[in-house]
Amino acid sequence: AGVSTAAAYKEFDRNPLVPEASYLEELKSIDAASDVKPWNNLAPAAAAVTPELVEVQQWAESHDDIDGVLLCGSGSAFCLFCRSHDQAQKLAAEAFSHGWWTRITSFSRVGAAAVEAY
């Protein structure tokens, strides 16, 4: 299901969510961006507008072998942080069986090379 960005922000404005002090303190001690625990303060507002998101998030969080779940922006896409490509494929197939769209991607360093033109 799609999420109306305008409706999600309107809901957020009615009930804004700010980071807890402990989260902000934790951020001060982190040196690398990759060590930041992802957090989205629009997630509760998006779920209020589109309750189906709760089902997807609960399904994702029920898998102990992932490193995190994050709603992207105001929704409706979720990012699941998997430990391997095989695991991502398994979860993508399972999500697809629920009727949800899936896409596997990788965050890795990519090198660049100069190629001679002919």
Sequence and secondary structure as in RCSB ss.txt:
>XXXX:A:sequence
AGVSTAAAYKEFDRNPLVPEASYLEELKSIDAASDVKPWNNLAPAAAAVTPELVEVQQWAESHDDIDGVLLCGSG
SAFCLFCRSHDQAQKLAAEAFSHGWWTRITSFSRVGAAAVEAY
>XXXX:A:secstr
    HHHHHHHHHHS     HHHHHHHHT  SGGGS    TTHHHHHHH THHHHHHHHHHT TTEEEEEE TTS
S EEEEESSHHHHHHHHHHHHHTT                   
